[in-house]
């Protein structure tokens, strides 16, 4: 792990788990966009950290991080049978 990165666990619909990383100064808005570009997901999803919804904003991810890591939960209205990465 680099000093300017945050390692986080992404839990999708309480079922799929992935380890990810982002720069500490990545905004919540960019986090949403990065996740959406990486996985086949419905357009509308919710991100949550410690029971706090992460609103689409310019607040940096580091504001929600403790001890260099975090758990981010992603919720969709649709059931997902698989979490598939987009391969370019």
Steps between C-alpha positions, in 0.01 A plus 500: 500500500626843413470791744261683268261203461210363699431128489133417537276197495207539262197292599229495234143419611643322806612221268802582279827611657793669327820668625557835331718809538467868422710809554422669833389820328256323267161667534189302580370602156808351333472188715144447370620550142802271541289217640238547228771484231656188651191279549176430316258666741163672479539875450358584843670349799574611853836499676515486878777516760427430868124538442560839333387542140772650283330770299627582152730785604850643484582393858825298497492132585761552774238680711327165555813289549633373831829315546588501128205285390124483487199290407267639234163339444333537163126441465291469183124476458551207266621154594839415355579137415865586436734791548671529165798722426498703181796397286621757252 
